[in-house]
Amino acid sequence: MTSGSANIEQGYSSRTWGLTLDTIVGLDVVLANGSFIHASSSMYAEIFWALRGAADSFQTQPAPSSIVNWVYDIPVSTAAVAASAFLHLQDFARNASVTDSKIGFGVDPKPFTIRITGTFRGSQAEFTSKIAPELLRGLPTPSSQSVKTLDWITSLTQLWGGPLQQSLSGYNAHDNFYAKSVLVPESSPLTKAALTSYFNYIFTNGSHAPQPWFAELNLLGGPGSVINNPPPTAANAAYSGRGALWVVQHYSGVNSSPPKDVFDFVNGLNQALEGEMPNTTFGAYANYVDPELSAEEAHRAYFSADTYQRLVKIKKEVDPGNVFSNPQSVGM
């Protein structure tokens, strides 16, 4: 069987509705032996379990009539100020008096600025009177800000940064890049030491990185997160990222610089964040594929030990000849 990972996808609204895979009720699958099956919780249940996180046949949730999009740019003069600001945002994310499933956000750090972008599935009045004051409490005064009530499609368009509709012919956009990820467990939130190390690296190296880069630290867990508290039918799936507080993506283009320079810079971001928490087991997000990982390293990063062993068993049953494979696929 072959599968991608698009249906694992998360976004700001995932804390309200869960991951895409949580809505899948059945999958039409071509197996390695050429047979065509329909997999569900009642038919080919093991294959259905293995494939979730890997296909695009799913039902949708009704979109809200309106949603609040919000952005704050916070000036941070030093790495210490930046680390303190993020610690506050992490406390906010874990504060059940203001954070529930209606809010989702991410942090984009750069030297001297951190941008906080999010959505709120409620009224703008509630956001500005209840959410924003606690979000911004103790932070440097924003250098710019935007809070707007939008319809669902306009909200997505703004978050994407361009039109959602793409031509069905002549499309040739592509990007050469290298990315790594970190899943930060809710049981081990980022520490002051880790964040100080991380922002020191960004302040020291970010302004003269070999290629344009970005980092995203998106909230997955916290109070009310449906990602970490899915319905029972969704919880039984081959996805090991439940229990994460943050998903972090580190990304850089590799268009002209020697790839090693880019790899070293991106790896440095991961190492700066993880190195000060040696007793924490970090994971990785399967949609941000890291081609530098060996198969064994990828399996440990993307799956729990029990999940991987179960996947190996299913792989041997439905694809004993390893027809569908990649350098990090199950069983490699």
Salt bridges, closest charged atoms under 4 A:
ASP22 OD1 - ARG242 NH2 2.57
ASP28 OD1 - HIS38 ND1 2.84
GLU46 OE2 - ARG310 NH2 2.44
ASP73 OD1 - ARG115 NE 2.58
ASP108 OD1 - LYS110 NZ 3.74
GLU126 OE2 - LYS102 NZ 3.41
GLU134 OE2 - ARG137 NH2 2.85
ASP264 OD2 - LYS260 NZ 2.69
ASP290 OD2 - LYS180 NZ 2.41
GLU296 OE2 - ARG300 NH1 3.10
GLU317 OE2 - LYS313 NZ 2.97
ASP319 OD2 - LYS315 NZ 2.86
